[in-house]
Amino acid sequence: MPKLQLSFACALYDRMLPLYTGEVRPDGIDLNFIQIDQPRPIFDRMSGGQEFDVSEYSSSEYVQRFANRQCPFVAIPVFPSIAFRLGFIAINRRSGIKSPKDLEGKRVGVPMYTMTAAIFINGILKNEFGVDVSKIHWVQSAMNTSGAHGAPTVLPLLRKISIENNTSNKTLGQLLADGEIDATLGTSLPEEIRTHPDVVRLFPNYVELDKDLYRRKGIYPIMHLVAIKKSVYERYPFVATSLCDAFVKSKKIALEKLFNLRAVRYMTPFLMREIDDIWEVFNGDPWPYGVEPNRRTLEALIQYQQDLFLIDKPVKVDDLFVPTYG
């Protein structure tokens, strides 16, 4: 029988490379890997027009759509992007911000209030540092380019909050350096953190704080999952298991190459130290797939979305994903 033709849009991460090269092939599927290195266009094209059969997709957007019963996708517990986020809060020294609580009442730049990175950061600020994020005035636009952050198709918030769109020609980083906003947070830091003496991280010790949060509460922020068009899954349910198995094999190959230090593959001067951390903190798997290893993170994401008025009641973690076995 001919294989099922499926398109898959994703960035070319190391854990995806064997799928891109064809070293790993999902059973029964001829996968057309469409490389798009910036995630926002993938999400916008998937949400706005369902352009791909399968794609990397925003975790928070998926949960919000699922909870509001407006989701034309199903998901499998494969996570192309995971990232600790406490290092991604920048402040202007002149703003008077000395501690997280000082963000209350301030103007804070964010690419999108509803982006997964912002949800995790704000959820952690609220639950771990007691910040009332409803007292923050949000300024939305791209971090290091002028204009909006993509062309998202997002569901409305359940409660009105204080948000304005940056209509100047300045980036959020430039607004921060000029003192027109007091802080930024999101998926990237402003470029001015390397060039402007007043632009610094809120948490200089972010690595220790992220490790502590992971050890105490198991929170390792999941940015993206893999979404499948519901129409594809309902017609060909085997694709969930086939794709999940292939993603696991692909990640295993990438991890083996990462651990091979005979000739360093990555431009990370202290990679050996990073690998030591992988074993000490993550027991050898820095990129866990599956529901159970990520349950506490996913529960936190759901709670944070409820706290931030994206969903009105929690959903069950297990309900978010379709079966990926026989």
Disulfide bonds with the S-S distance in Angstrom:
none
